[in-house]
Amino acid sequence: MAKRKFKDPVTQKAVLVYLLTILIGYLVLHYGVLNQYSQADEIELATATKRTELQDLLAKGQRAEQLRGEIAEYERVIESLRGRLPPPLAEDELVRALGRAASAAGIEGNMESFQRKGTTTENEVTISEREVSFISGYHEFARFVVNLSRFLPQVEIRELTMTGLAGAIPGRTLEGTLLLAVYSSSLARPEPGDFPAPADEADELEDEALSYRDLGRRDPFLPPGPQPGEMPTASQANLANLHYRGMLSVDGKPTALVEDAAGVGYSLKVGDSIAGGQVVSISSEELVISAPGWGRRVLRVETGPPPGTVE
């Protein structure tokens, strides 16, 4: 393509002005578009920031709503618990309640000792330690321990000690000592009737799911052998002092007649228990008993009085 030359100065000036106008228009248009890009980018960034802030606020709003629900549920549970928490106990009320539980268990006499051991507080809960002791029989004390759950639901047993007494007699064989933790809380607001006064009579505890029955078991703190006024049983006999007096037949089965040094008699069949052992065999001449520490103890039939008997 041939280049066109403008030799006329006027024409050259006109062309130059035209070119400058075109260049200026291009620059204005170009930078205007670039500015729009920049503005759009800034606005998009600002929009993204606002969108993030909005999502955070919405999330916080949802969490706040969730927290309000959780707090409401906690308050409902606390209010329900307040009605079920046992009321705080004054010292004299605790002593009276312990006395009622002991009386219902068959413990005679007053509390042997009552000592304050200390008090601690954790948040809304106060824990007071008290040590109490009673003189009683084994079964009576065991029944008293079980009764505490009914008479004193706000009390926890932390330690239990039983010490045998010299010259033990039924009902007074040991000194039982308990270290008790007594709980109380300012949150407790039981409704009237939630915690009725405990019963005073032991027979009112018989219907309770938690109760103690001795089932005829011997007080382990009593000395061996029959107690005054008590008829001895075969299990209380002393194998070293038994005498075989003879055999008779009952319903076709051999029955051994045995006597101890005190003259107390027992009739035994094969398989019966006596003095911690068991009858193995019976004949007219001898009685065989198997017992721990003795092995097979053979008793020969004796017709005379027990050794040491004065005629």
Secondary structure, 3 states (H helix, E strand, C coil): CCCCCCCCHHHHHHHHHHHHHHHHHHHHHHHHHHHHHHHHHHHHHHHHHHHHHHHHHHHHHHHHHHHHHHHHHHHHHHHHHHHHCCCCCCHHHHHHHHHHHHHHCCCCCCCCEEEEEEEEEECCEEEEEEEEEEEECHHHHHHHHHHHHHHCCCEEEEEEEEEEEEEEECCEEEEEEEEEEEEEECCCCCCCCCCCCCCCCHHHHCCCCCCCCCCCCCCCCCCCCCCCCCCCCHHHCCHHHCEEEEEEEECCEEEEEEECCCCCEEEECCCCEECCEEEEEECCCEEEEEECCCEEEEEEECCCCCCCCCC
